[in-house]
Amino acid sequence: MTVTVEASDPQTSSTGSEKTSRNDQPWTPSSWTSKPIKQDVIYEDREAVDRALTKLAKLPPLVTPTENAINSKIKLLLQMSLVLIWGANKPVVRIARMAGQFAKPRSSPFETINGQSIPSFRGDNVNGFDPSERKPDPSRLVSAYFHSAATLNHVRAQLSSGIADLHNPLDWDLGHVESAEIKAKYSHIVQSITESLGFMKTVGADTAGQLQTVDLYTSHEGLLLEYEQSLTRLYRHPQNHLSNQASHDHDTKEQEKNNNKKEEEEEEGWYNTSAHFLWIGDRTRHLDGAHVEYFRGLQNPIGIKVGPSMSSEELISLLNIVNPSHEIGKITLITRYGYEKVKGLLPGHIKAVQSSNHIVVWQCDPMHGYVYPPPTLNLSRGKRLYVDNEEGIQQPPPQV
């Protein structure tokens, strides 16, 4: 730590007794306001200042000596991915729903509060939760960008500082887990990994940088198209893009010429840069709608929420629109049927997708939408609903 000492001003320096007296007073982040201040900025609109400071207080810290909410989410993702990797012996892609999920779909554009009809709360990049801030404010779109940037910068700093180091998995606190049995199982996994890493170090194999960090991607629902359009940019495709991996070993000279011309035209593509992975929501997946039109031009991997109201025919039509080239793995289908309908609907959707020759990623969303009043749902029933949904998802897929 570097300490900078400045020469004291004899006109403003305090005596030792004054310093002792001041140090006896309780300190708060705002206690400075009780003292004379120099070089102050005078704002004409004090209410606007208060609003700005309230927003600033909600931003992620630029540096932090301890835990915060973002760190907790990162550690939870690391824990879950570690368990999945250990149990399934498969690589895991970590996608965080953070740094961009500020817009919220609503069933109605208006709601009634105290007998007055006001716009519904649509998320922090549209309007405020307080009834006095419900008027849509376009400046919030810019604020959302900087909120996202601050969050991403903090995540990058934490990852580069070793928060994901596989040598220290016990640092990923399990305070959110109440079950002693689950904690014991996780500790057993960690112990086994620690012993394996110890062996690798002993034989000189523990030199790979991937043990110290991970790739963490961000995602959100692509809801506000004005915001998403503004952050959609034309970029050269990365080296691992499908168009850069095509094989033309058996092409004729004419075919080779045509392919080279086509590849030159396809060196670039439109990428949404507000997140790595966006999805189309259940309320905006209309085949002739604006959201599907926007998504069909993106090079990003994208998700589609698939619920009980979607027919197999509509699902295949949607896949054909957003992925006409049948790029493998570009589309993730996020199923959210509910425990009562998953067994009846999921097999039909799987069969339809298999018949269409689209190769997609299937992702279950078992915790979404189980909203019951407290007297209706207790903890044991909540667990049963989750298990019922998981069992329905894990049924063997139908044969085509």
C-alpha positions as CSV (number, residue, x, y, z in Angstrom):
1,M,0.0,0.0,0.0
2,T,1.3,3.5,-0.9
3,V,0.7,6.3,1.6
4,T,0.9,9.8,0.4
5,V,1.7,12.5,3.0
6,E,1.0,16.1,2.2
7,A,2.4,19.1,3.9
8,S,-0.1,20.6,6.3
9,D,-1.5,24.1,5.9
10,P,-0.8,26.1,9.0
11,Q,-4.1,27.9,8.6
12,T,-6.1,24.8,8.6
13,S,-4.2,22.3,10.6
14,S,-5.7,21.1,13.9
15,T,-4.1,20.7,17.3
16,G,-3.7,17.3,18.9
17,S,-6.6,17.9,21.3
18,E,-8.9,18.9,18.4
19,K,-8.0,15.7,16.5
20,T,-8.7,13.6,19.6
21,S,-12.0,15.3,20.1
22,R,-13.0,14.7,16.5
23,N,-12.0,11.0,16.6
24,D,-14.3,10.5,19.5
25,Q,-17.2,11.4,17.3
26,P,-19.0,8.6,15.4
27,W,-18.1,8.4,11.8
28,T,-20.4,7.6,8.8
29,P,-19.9,7.9,5.1
30,S,-21.9,11.2,5.2
31,S,-20.5,12.7,8.4
32,W,-18.3,14.9,6.3
33,T,-21.4,17.0,5.5
34,S,-21.3,18.4,9.0
35,K,-18.0,20.1,8.3
36,P,-17.0,23.1,6.2
37,I,-16.1,22.1,2.6
38,K,-13.9,23.6,0.0
39,Q,-14.0,23.0,-3.8
40,D,-17.6,22.0,-3.6
41,V,-19.8,21.9,-6.7
42,I,-23.1,23.7,-6.3
43,Y,-26.0,22.0,-8.1
44,E,-29.2,23.9,-8.8
45,D,-31.5,20.9,-8.7
46,R,-30.9,19.1,-5.3
47,E,-33.6,16.5,-6.1
48,A,-31.7,15.5,-9.2
49,V,-28.5,15.2,-7.2
50,D,-30.3,12.9,-4.7
51,R,-31.6,10.7,-7.5
52,A,-28.2,10.4,-9.1
53,L,-26.6,9.5,-5.7
54,T,-29.2,6.9,-5.1
55,K,-28.4,5.3,-8.4
56,L,-24.7,5.5,-7.7
57,A,-25.1,3.8,-4.4
58,K,-26.7,0.8,-6.1
59,L,-23.9,0.3,-8.6
60,P,-21.4,-2.5,-8.1
61,P,-18.2,-1.6,-6.2
62,L,-15.2,-0.7,-8.3
63,V,-12.9,-2.5,-5.8
64,T,-13.9,-4.6,-2.8
65,P,-12.0,-6.2,0.2
66,T,-14.8,-8.6,0.9
67,E,-17.8,-10.4,-0.4
68,N,-20.6,-8.8,-2.3
69,A,-23.7,-9.9,-4.2
70,I,-22.0,-10.3,-7.5
71,N,-19.2,-12.5,-5.9
72,S,-21.9,-14.6,-4.3
73,K,-23.5,-15.3,-7.7
74,I,-20.1,-16.1,-9.3
75,K,-19.3,-18.6,-6.5
76,L,-22.7,-20.2,-6.7
77,L,-22.1,-20.8,-10.5
78,L,-18.7,-22.2,-9.8
79,Q,-20.1,-24.6,-7.2
80,M,-22.9,-25.8,-9.4
81,S,-20.5,-26.3,-12.4
82,L,-18.0,-28.1,-10.3
83,V,-20.7,-30.6,-9.1
84,L,-21.9,-31.1,-12.7
85,I,-18.4,-31.6,-14.1
86,W,-17.6,-34.1,-11.3
87,G,-20.8,-36.0,-11.5
88,A,-21.2,-36.1,-15.3
89,N,-17.6,-36.1,-16.3
90,K,-18.5,-33.5,-19.0
91,P,-17.3,-30.0,-19.7
92,V,-19.7,-27.3,-18.5
93,V,-20.4,-23.9,-20.1
94,R,-21.1,-21.3,-17.5
95,I,-23.7,-18.7,-18.5
96,A,-24.7,-16.0,-15.9
97,R,-28.0,-14.1,-16.0
98,M,-26.4,-10.9,-15.0
99,A,-25.1,-7.6,-16.4
100,G,-28.0,-6.8,-18.6
101,Q,-31.3,-8.3,-17.2
102,F,-33.0,-4.9,-16.5
103,A,-36.1,-5.1,-18.6
104,K,-39.1,-7.2,-17.5
105,P,-42.1,-8.4,-19.6
106,R,-45.5,-7.6,-18.1
107,S,-48.9,-9.1,-18.7
108,S,-50.5,-5.6,-18.7
109,P,-48.9,-2.2,-19.6
110,F,-50.8,-0.6,-16.6
111,E,-51.6,-1.5,-13.0
112,T,-53.8,0.2,-10.4
113,I,-52.3,1.6,-7.2
114,N,-54.4,3.4,-4.7
115,G,-57.2,3.6,-7.2
116,Q,-55.0,5.2,-9.9
117,S,-54.0,3.6,-13.1
118,I,-50.3,4.0,-13.8
119,P,-47.8,2.3,-16.1
120,S,-46.5,-1.0,-14.9
121,F,-42.9,-1.3,-13.7
122,R,-41.0,-2.6,-16.8
123,G,-37.5,-2.8,-15.3
124,D,-34.9,-0.3,-14.3
125,N,-33.9,0.5,-17.9
126,V,-37.5,1.6,-18.6
127,N,-38.9,3.2,-15.5
128,G,-38.7,3.2,-11.7
129,F,-40.4,0.9,-9.2
130,D,-41.7,3.9,-7.2
131,P,-45.1,5.0,-8.5
132,S,-43.8,8.5,-9.0
133,E,-41.1,7.2,-11.5
134,R,-43.3,5.1,-13.8
135,K,-43.0,7.3,-16.8
136,P,-40.7,5.6,-19.3
137,D,-37.4,7.4,-19.3
138,P,-35.0,6.9,-22.3
139,S,-32.0,8.0,-20.3
140,R,-32.3,4.8,-18.4
141,L,-31.2,2.9,-21.5
142,V,-27.8,4.6,-21.2
143,S,-27.8,4.0,-17.4
144,A,-28.4,0.3,-18.0
145,Y,-25.3,0.2,-20.3
146,F,-23.1,1.6,-17.6
147,H,-24.6,-0.6,-14.9
148,S,-23.8,-3.6,-17.1
149,A,-20.3,-2.4,-17.8
150,A,-19.6,-1.9,-14.1
151,T,-20.8,-5.4,-13.3
152,L,-18.8,-7.0,-16.1
153,N,-15.7,-5.1,-15.1
154,H,-16.1,-6.4,-11.5
155,V,-16.6,-10.0,-12.7
156,R,-13.5,-9.8,-14.9
157,A,-11.5,-8.4,-12.1
158,Q,-12.6,-11.2,-9.7
159,L,-11.9,-13.9,-12.3
160,S,-8.4,-12.5,-13.0
161,S,-7.8,-12.3,-9.2
162,G,-8.3,-16.0,-8.7
163,I,-11.8,-16.3,-7.4
164,A,-12.4,-19.3,-9.7
165,D,-9.1,-21.1,-8.9
166,L,-9.8,-24.8,-8.7
167,H,-7.1,-25.2,-6.0
168,N,-9.4,-23.3,-3.6
169,P,-12.9,-24.6,-4.0
170,L,-13.7,-24.4,-0.3
171,D,-13.4,-20.6,-0.6
172,W,-16.8,-20.8,-2.4
173,D,-18.9,-20.4,0.7
174,L,-21.9,-22.8,1.2
175,G,-23.7,-20.4,3.5
176,H,-26.9,-20.6,1.3
177,V,-27.1,-24.4,1.8
178,E,-29.0,-25.6,4.9
179,S,-28.6,-29.3,4.5
180,A,-25.7,-30.8,6.4
181,E,-25.9,-33.9,4.1
182,I,-25.5,-31.7,0.9
183,K,-22.6,-29.8,2.5
184,A,-20.9,-33.1,3.3
185,K,-21.3,-34.4,-0.2
186,Y,-19.8,-31.2,-1.6
187,S,-16.9,-31.4,0.8
188,H,-16.3,-35.0,-0.4
189,I,-16.2,-33.8,-4.0
190,V,-13.8,-31.0,-3.1
191,Q,-11.5,-33.3,-1.1
192,S,-11.3,-35.7,-4.1
193,I,-10.5,-32.9,-6.5
194,T,-7.9,-31.5,-4.1
195,E,-6.2,-34.9,-3.9
196,S,-6.2,-35.2,-7.7
197,L,-4.7,-31.7,-8.1
198,G,-2.1,-32.6,-5.4
199,F,-1.1,-35.7,-7.5
200,M,-0.9,-33.6,-10.7
201,K,1.4,-31.1,-8.9
202,T,3.6,-33.9,-7.6
203,V,4.2,-35.3,-11.1
204,G,4.6,-31.9,-12.6
205,A,1.4,-31.8,-14.6
206,D,-0.2,-28.9,-12.7
207,T,0.9,-26.2,-15.1
208,A,-2.3,-25.5,-17.1
209,G,-3.6,-21.9,-16.7
210,Q,-7.2,-23.1,-17.0
211,L,-7.1,-24.4,-13.4
212,Q,-6.9,-20.8,-12.1
213,T,-9.8,-19.2,-14.0
214,V,-12.9,-20.0,-16.1
215,D,-14.8,-18.6,-19.0
216,L,-18.0,-17.0,-17.8
217,Y,-20.6,-15.7,-20.3
218,T,-23.5,-13.3,-19.7
219,S,-27.1,-13.6,-20.8
220,H,-30.5,-11.9,-20.7
221,E,-33.8,-11.8,-22.5
222,G,-33.6,-9.6,-25.6
223,L,-36.7,-7.6,-24.8
224,L,-36.1,-4.0,-25.5
225,L,-35.2,-4.0,-29.2
226,E,-34.1,-0.3,-29.3
227,Y,-31.4,-1.1,-26.7
228,E,-30.4,-4.3,-28.4
229,Q,-30.3,-2.7,-31.9
230,S,-28.0,0.0,-30.6
231,L,-25.5,-2.6,-29.3
232,T,-25.6,-4.8,-32.5
233,R,-22.4,-4.4,-34.4
234,L,-20.9,-5.8,-37.6
235,Y,-17.8,-7.8,-36.8
236,R,-15.4,-10.2,-38.4
237,H,-16.3,-13.8,-37.4
238,P,-14.1,-15.5,-34.8
239,Q,-11.7,-18.2,-35.9
240,N,-14.0,-21.0,-34.6
241,H,-17.0,-19.7,-36.5
242,L,-18.7,-22.3,-38.7
243,S,-18.0,-20.4,-41.9
244,N,-14.2,-20.5,-41.1
245,Q,-14.3,-24.3,-40.6
246,A,-15.9,-25.4,-43.8
247,S,-14.0,-28.1,-45.8
248,H,-13.7,-27.9,-49.6
249,D,-11.2,-30.7,-50.1
250,H,-13.2,-32.2,-53.0
251,D,-14.4,-29.0,-54.7
252,T,-13.9,-28.4,-58.4
253,K,-12.1,-25.2,-59.5
254,E,-15.4,-23.5,-60.3
255,Q,-16.9,-24.6,-57.0
256,E,-13.7,-23.4,-55.2
257,K,-14.0,-20.0,-56.9
258,N,-17.6,-19.6,-55.9
259,N,-16.9,-20.8,-52.4
260,N,-14.1,-18.3,-52.0
261,K,-16.3,-15.5,-53.2
262,K,-19.1,-16.6,-50.8
263,E,-16.6,-16.8,-47.9
264,E,-15.3,-13.3,-48.5
265,E,-18.9,-12.1,-48.3
266,E,-19.5,-14.0,-45.1
267,E,-16.3,-12.9,-43.3
268,E,-18.5,-10.5,-41.2
269,G,-21.7,-10.9,-39.4
270,W,-24.0,-9.0,-37.0
271,Y,-23.4,-9.7,-33.3
272,N,-25.3,-8.5,-30.4
273,T,-22.7,-7.1,-28.0
274,S,-24.9,-6.4,-25.0
275,A,-24.4,-10.1,-23.9
276,H,-22.9,-13.3,-25.2
277,F,-26.3,-15.2,-25.1
278,L,-29.8,-13.7,-25.6
279,W,-33.1,-15.4,-25.6
280,I,-36.6,-14.8,-27.0
281,G,-39.2,-14.8,-24.3
282,D,-42.5,-16.7,-24.2
283,R,-44.5,-13.4,-24.8
284,T,-42.4,-12.3,-27.8
285,R,-41.8,-15.4,-29.9
286,H,-44.5,-14.7,-32.5
287,L,-43.4,-15.8,-35.9
288,D,-44.4,-12.6,-37.6
289,G,-43.3,-10.4,-34.7
290,A,-40.5,-7.8,-34.3
291,H,-38.4,-9.9,-31.9
292,V,-38.2,-12.9,-34.1
293,E,-37.2,-10.6,-37.0
294,Y,-34.4,-9.1,-34.9
295,F,-33.1,-12.5,-33.7
296,R,-33.0,-14.1,-37.1
297,G,-30.1,-11.9,-38.1
298,L,-27.8,-12.5,-35.1
299,Q,-24.7,-14.6,-35.2
300,N,-24.8,-15.1,-31.4
301,P,-26.0,-18.3,-29.9
302,I,-29.6,-17.7,-28.9
303,G,-32.3,-19.2,-26.7
304,I,-36.0,-19.7,-27.1
305,K,-38.4,-20.2,-24.2
306,V,-40.7,-23.1,-25.0
307,G,-43.8,-23.4,-22.9
308,P,-47.2,-25.2,-22.9
309,S,-48.8,-22.8,-25.4
310,M,-46.3,-23.6,-28.2
311,S,-47.3,-26.2,-30.8
312,S,-44.8,-28.5,-32.4
313,E,-45.5,-26.9,-35.8
314,E,-44.8,-23.4,-34.4
315,L,-41.6,-24.5,-32.8
316,I,-40.2,-25.9,-36.0
317,S,-41.3,-22.8,-38.0
318,L,-39.5,-20.7,-35.4
319,L,-36.3,-22.8,-35.7
320,N,-36.4,-22.5,-39.5
321,I,-36.6,-18.7,-39.2
322,V,-33.9,-18.1,-36.7
323,N,-31.5,-20.9,-37.8
324,P,-32.2,-21.6,-41.5
325,S,-28.7,-23.0,-42.0
326,H,-29.3,-25.6,-39.2
327,E,-26.1,-24.5,-37.4
328,I,-25.5,-27.2,-34.8
329,G,-25.9,-25.9,-31.2
330,K,-26.8,-22.3,-32.2
331,I,-30.2,-22.6,-30.6
332,T,-31.0,-23.5,-27.0
333,L,-34.5,-24.5,-26.2
334,I,-35.4,-23.5,-22.7
335,T,-38.3,-25.6,-21.6
336,R,-40.7,-24.3,-18.9
337,Y,-43.9,-26.4,-19.0
338,G,-44.7,-26.7,-15.3
339,Y,-44.7,-30.0,-13.4
340,E,-48.3,-30.9,-14.5
341,K,-47.6,-30.6,-18.2
342,V,-44.0,-31.5,-18.8
343,K,-44.5,-35.3,-19.3
344,G,-47.3,-34.6,-21.8
345,L,-45.7,-31.9,-23.9
346,L,-41.9,-32.4,-23.8
347,P,-41.8,-35.7,-25.7
348,G,-43.8,-34.3,-28.6
349,H,-41.5,-31.3,-28.9
350,I,-38.4,-33.5,-28.8
351,K,-39.8,-35.7,-31.6
352,A,-40.7,-32.8,-33.7
353,V,-37.2,-31.2,-33.4
354,Q,-35.6,-34.6,-34.2
355,S,-37.7,-34.9,-37.3
356,S,-36.7,-31.4,-38.5
357,N,-33.0,-32.2,-38.4
358,H,-32.3,-29.3,-36.2
359,I,-29.7,-30.1,-33.6
360,V,-30.4,-27.9,-30.6
361,V,-29.4,-27.7,-26.9
362,W,-32.2,-28.7,-24.5
363,Q,-32.2,-26.8,-21.3
364,C,-34.7,-27.3,-18.5
365,D,-36.1,-24.4,-16.4
366,P,-37.7,-26.4,-13.6
367,M,-37.8,-23.5,-11.0
368,H,-39.6,-21.0,-13.2
369,G,-43.2,-20.0,-12.7
370,Y,-44.0,-21.9,-9.4
371,V,-45.6,-18.9,-7.7
372,Y,-48.1,-19.9,-5.0
373,P,-49.5,-18.0,-2.0
374,P,-47.7,-19.0,1.2
375,P,-50.7,-20.9,2.7
376,T,-50.8,-23.0,-0.5
377,L,-47.2,-24.1,-0.8
378,N,-45.0,-25.4,2.0
379,L,-41.3,-26.4,1.6
380,S,-42.0,-30.1,1.2
381,R,-44.5,-29.5,-1.6
382,G,-42.2,-27.1,-3.3
383,K,-39.5,-29.8,-3.4
384,R,-42.0,-32.3,-4.7
385,L,-43.0,-30.0,-7.6
386,Y,-39.4,-29.5,-8.5
387,V,-38.7,-33.3,-8.4
388,D,-41.8,-34.0,-10.5
389,N,-40.7,-31.5,-13.1
390,E,-37.1,-33.0,-13.1
391,E,-38.4,-36.5,-13.4
392,G,-40.6,-35.5,-16.4
393,I,-37.6,-33.8,-18.1
394,Q,-35.4,-36.9,-17.5
395,Q,-37.8,-39.3,-19.3
396,P,-36.2,-41.1,-22.2
397,P,-36.7,-39.2,-25.4
398,P,-39.1,-40.6,-28.0
399,Q,-37.7,-42.6,-30.9
400,V,-38.2,-41.1,-34.4
